[in-house]
Each structure stands twice: as C-alpha cells, then as structure tokens.
C-alpha cells in the first residue's frame, strides 16, 4: 500500500504587524530555494551521495524531500546540509497529485526519473496562482529527445522506448527555467548527444549545470544560450554549495527602505544583484559592500520613482516585481512596472489598495503613485511573493496590519518574521485554534 503525505504547514496562520518601526540589524541570507530544488532533483540521477550545503529550510524544499523519499531517495538532514542518496529508485512509483499540487518545481522529478529509469508518471504540478505556466516546452523537449509522452487523467506519462533517453536537438520558443532544468536532468544520462538552444540563463540554471558537471556530466556551453550534452552511462556523487538567494537579498533591501531603517546583509553575492542594485543606485539608494559578500543599506530621506520591465535574466526578475511595487508607493514621484513574464502577477495590487496604495493597472503595466501614506488593514496573500510584499507594506503603514494566508510565504522564506523581529520589527505569527 502506497504511503501518502500531508504537509503540516498551517494554512490559517496570520501575521500581526505594527508599522512605523525602523529596522536595524544584521540578516543572514539563505541559499536560493530556486537553486536548491533542481539540485535535490538531481539526486535521482546517481546511486552515490549528493551532499548539498546551505539548503533553505522552507516548505517547498520539504515538499520535494517528501516526494523524493516516496520515489526511493534517502534524504538525511543535518541543519542546512542535506545528504541525498538514491541507491534504488522505485521505477513504478508515481509522483501523485497530493504530493505535487502545492509546488510547480515538482515537475523536475520528470527529467530525473527519465534520465535514471527511462520512464516517469508525474501529476501536473501546482504552486502559485500567478499565471498559466504550461508545461508544453517540457513535453515538446522530451519528445525531441526521443521520449514518448502522453497526457491523461491529470498525469504526464513519459517513456523512453529503448529504455533510455536517446538525445536530440530542441530549441525553446522562449527561455524557460524549469524547462531547461528538466531537459538537462533527462539528457545527462542519455544514450547520445543533446543540443538545447535558447535556454534560460538564470543563475539557478547555471548552478545546476555546474553541479551536474561535478557529478561527471559532460556539458559544454555553460553561460551561453546553447548547451551541448554528451550522455553518460552513470554519474557520481558530489558535494555542492547552494548559491545565495538573490530574491531574498532584494526583499530585505526593500524592507530596510520601507521601514526607513538600516540593515546589513551577509552571505550575498554581488554578481547576482546587478539588475536591481543598479536601479536602486540610479534612484538615489546607496548600497555599500562593506566586505566580500556583506552589504549595508541605509534608507535615504527619499528616492525617485522608476520605470522597470520584468525580463528573463539578466533583466529585472519577476520575483521582485511585487516588492518593488510596494517600494514605488513611497517614491517621490510616480513609477511604472511592466510585467512581461507572467500574465496574472498583479494580484497583490487589490490588497495594497486596501492599505491606501494608489495603483492603476492597464494590461500588463502598473502605474504607481508615489508619496502615498499607507495605513494598516486586514489583507490576504495570494501567492509567495505577494505575501512578502504585504509584509513590506505593513512595515511602512500606520497602525496594525493583519496578513492572512501566510502559508504562501512559508514556501520560499525561511523564518522571515524571526529575522525581522531580531532587527526591531513588531511582528508575530498567530496560530488560531483549530476545531477538531
């Protein structure tokens, strides 16, 4: 009898935040969730140990851990170090809907299972409600690599006719992060060569390439839009350090500004911050690197409005769009933000309006009026990044703010209330009693 898991993160919990208190202190930046997930999925590709350091302890990571264990991977935790070993994979196991419905990155086990076992059954994944985000590229790419793929009963059924992915050529119609990662995982153990064109260049993709190469994969073209992969019969284990979370860095920078405070951020990487640090410098927000990997941010008296367009890397990241929408409400003049990645990523605007923000949406562009006085209110998070933008708004608001559905935030931010509390914020997580 198969064992099913139910996550225990509390869906009724909420934050109570008192605004108007400047932050002051030091925040340690975690490893990137979006880098950790594909690296964990890579454990499917070898029977040796894959040791990952600096793993963020967030809900999405634990969801994938449970899924991997269901598939036969043994995962041991020691603080932020995960040791994963897939000595024997249950090739008949399915990635069931109840295990993948909360996290889109669960689709990554598709590539890992195909690479190792030559077949996979994976339910369509869930995650944030920020757009359609189809898996068309994953399916078309796998078919180009010689995999038979059919979709029915809510599952993707994939099978390599010769028991092993053949390899081939696939050009992405537009860069896809999880699409690139999935085809990488499927191709490194292929029988032949694979050429992937117009791939995503996000740091989290390059991190996976680097780790796979340390495991013995033969990959050429790292850092370019084309990867050439020569399939191998097997891969080794390795010890790999997860890169810093560039989205968490940007979030805490905005937290310092919204609270009119100052923060020191440790464990950063300058090369990951260029798209938004250059913008902040341009609008009058100085960010100083006081030592390698450590940055100091102090809120100026004011900053200018700005115009940004979300783009694939190295452009401005869509995962910081909601945070900078909040930042724009406190600018000296108006700002515009154009969302070009997801078609439904302004769901936080309605909740910000409840707090007094003056934002107009026209198609894919938000027009934000600056110098707006925010007032505490009861609001509801709709996705991961929207939840944190409401917390940021609450830091600047007059009075008390209640942020509901903070389980979204658990998916990607480790101990955010604790970190803010240590820097002087007045924030608490409230866990209502549940009826039995």
Secondary structure in CASP SS format (residue, H / E / C, confidence):
PFRMAT SS
TARGET T0000
AUTHOR 0000-0000-0000
METHOD secondary structure of the structure
MODEL  1
X C 1.00
X C 1.00
X C 1.00
X C 1.00
X C 1.00
X C 1.00
X C 1.00
X C 1.00
X C 1.00
X C 1.00
X C 1.00
X C 1.00
X C 1.00
X E 1.00
X E 1.00
X E 1.00
X E 1.00
X E 1.00
X C 1.00
X C 1.00
X C 1.00
X C 1.00
X C 1.00
X E 1.00
X E 1.00
X E 1.00
X E 1.00
X E 1.00
X C 1.00
X C 1.00
X E 1.00
X C 1.00
X H 1.00
X H 1.00
X H 1.00
X H 1.00
X H 1.00
X H 1.00
X H 1.00
X H 1.00
X H 1.00
X H 1.00
X H 1.00
X H 1.00
X H 1.00
X C 1.00
X C 1.00
X C 1.00
X E 1.00
X E 1.00
X E 1.00
X E 1.00
X E 1.00
X C 1.00
X C 1.00
X C 1.00
X C 1.00
X C 1.00
X H 1.00
X H 1.00
X H 1.00
X H 1.00
X H 1.00
X H 1.00
X H 1.00
X H 1.00
X H 1.00
X H 1.00
X H 1.00
X H 1.00
X H 1.00
X C 1.00
X C 1.00
X E 1.00
X E 1.00
X E 1.00
X E 1.00
X E 1.00
X C 1.00
X C 1.00
X E 1.00
X E 1.00
X E 1.00
X E 1.00
X E 1.00
X C 1.00
X C 1.00
X C 1.00
X C 1.00
X C 1.00
X C 1.00
X C 1.00
X C 1.00
X C 1.00
X E 1.00
X C 1.00
X H 1.00
X H 1.00
X H 1.00
X H 1.00
X C 1.00
X C 1.00
X C 1.00
X H 1.00
X H 1.00
X H 1.00
X H 1.00
X H 1.00
X H 1.00
X H 1.00
X H 1.00
X H 1.00
X H 1.00
X H 1.00
X H 1.00
X H 1.00
X H 1.00
X C 1.00
X E 1.00
X E 1.00
X E 1.00
X E 1.00
X E 1.00
X C 1.00
X C 1.00
X C 1.00
X C 1.00
X C 1.00
X C 1.00
X C 1.00
X C 1.00
X C 1.00
X C 1.00
X C 1.00
X C 1.00
X H 1.00
X H 1.00
X H 1.00
X H 1.00
X H 1.00
X H 1.00
X H 1.00
X H 1.00
X H 1.00
X C 1.00
X C 1.00
X E 1.00
X E 1.00
X E 1.00
X E 1.00
X E 1.00
X E 1.00
X C 1.00
X C 1.00
X E 1.00
X E 1.00
X E 1.00
X E 1.00
X E 1.00
X E 1.00
X C 1.00
X C 1.00
X C 1.00
X C 1.00
X C 1.00
X C 1.00
X C 1.00
X C 1.00
X E 1.00
X E 1.00
X E 1.00
X C 1.00
X C 1.00
X C 1.00
X C 1.00
X C 1.00
X H 1.00
X H 1.00
X H 1.00
X H 1.00
X H 1.00
X H 1.00
X H 1.00
X H 1.00
X H 1.00
X H 1.00
X H 1.00
X C 1.00
X C 1.00
X C 1.00
X C 1.00
X C 1.00
X E 1.00
X E 1.00
X E 1.00
X E 1.00
X E 1.00
X C 1.00
X C 1.00
X C 1.00
X C 1.00
X C 1.00
X H 1.00
X H 1.00
X H 1.00
X H 1.00
X H 1.00
X H 1.00
X H 1.00
X H 1.00
X H 1.00
X H 1.00
X H 1.00
X H 1.00
X C 1.00
X C 1.00
X C 1.00
X E 1.00
X E 1.00
X E 1.00
X C 1.00
X C 1.00
X C 1.00
X C 1.00
X C 1.00
X E 1.00
X E 1.00
X E 1.00
X E 1.00
X E 1.00
X C 1.00
X C 1.00
X C 1.00
X C 1.00
X C 1.00
X C 1.00
X C 1.00
X E 1.00
X E 1.00
X E 1.00
X E 1.00
X C 1.00
X C 1.00
X E 1.00
X C 1.00
X H 1.00
X H 1.00
X H 1.00
X H 1.00
X H 1.00
X H 1.00
X H 1.00
X H 1.00
X H 1.00
X H 1.00
X H 1.00
X H 1.00
X H 1.00
X C 1.00
X C 1.00
X C 1.00
X E 1.00
X E 1.00
X E 1.00
X E 1.00
X E 1.00
X C 1.00
X C 1.00
X C 1.00
X H 1.00
X H 1.00
X H 1.00
X C 1.00
X H 1.00
X H 1.00
X H 1.00
X H 1.00
X H 1.00
X H 1.00
X H 1.00
X H 1.00
X H 1.00
X C 1.00
X C 1.00
X C 1.00
X C 1.00
X E 1.00
X E 1.00
X E 1.00
X E 1.00
X E 1.00
X C 1.00
X C 1.00
X E 1.00
X E 1.00
X E 1.00
X E 1.00
X E 1.00
X C 1.00
X C 1.00
X C 1.00
X C 1.00
X C 1.00
X C 1.00
X C 1.00
X C 1.00
X E 1.00
X E 1.00
X E 1.00
X E 1.00
X C 1.00
X C 1.00
X C 1.00
X C 1.00
X C 1.00
X E 1.00
X C 1.00
X H 1.00
X H 1.00
X H 1.00
X H 1.00
X H 1.00
X H 1.00
X H 1.00
X H 1.00
X H 1.00
X H 1.00
X H 1.00
X C 1.00
X C 1.00
X C 1.00
X C 1.00
X C 1.00
X C 1.00
X E 1.00
X E 1.00
X E 1.00
X E 1.00
X C 1.00
X C 1.00
X C 1.00
X C 1.00
X C 1.00
X C 1.00
X C 1.00
X C 1.00
X C 1.00
X H 1.00
X H 1.00
X H 1.00
X H 1.00
X H 1.00
X H 1.00
X H 1.00
X C 1.00
X C 1.00
X C 1.00
X C 1.00
X E 1.00
X E 1.00
X E 1.00
X E 1.00
X C 1.00
X C 1.00
X E 1.00
X E 1.00
X E 1.00
X E 1.00
X C 1.00
X C 1.00
X C 1.00
X C 1.00
X C 1.00
X C 1.00
X E 1.00
X C 1.00
X C 1.00
X E 1.00
X E 1.00
X E 1.00
X C 1.00
X C 1.00
X C 1.00
X H 1.00
X H 1.00
X H 1.00
X H 1.00
X H 1.00
X H 1.00
X H 1.00
X H 1.00
X H 1.00
X H 1.00
X H 1.00
X H 1.00
X H 1.00
X C 1.00
X E 1.00
X C 1.00
X E 1.00
X E 1.00
X E 1.00
X E 1.00
X E 1.00
X C 1.00
X C 1.00
X H 1.00
X H 1.00
X H 1.00
X H 1.00
X C 1.00
X C 1.00
X C 1.00
X C 1.00
X C 1.00
X H 1.00
X H 1.00
X H 1.00
X H 1.00
X H 1.00
X H 1.00
X H 1.00
X C 1.00
X C 1.00
X C 1.00
X E 1.00
X E 1.00
X E 1.00
X E 1.00
X E 1.00
X C 1.00
X C 1.00
X C 1.00
X C 1.00
X C 1.00
X C 1.00
END
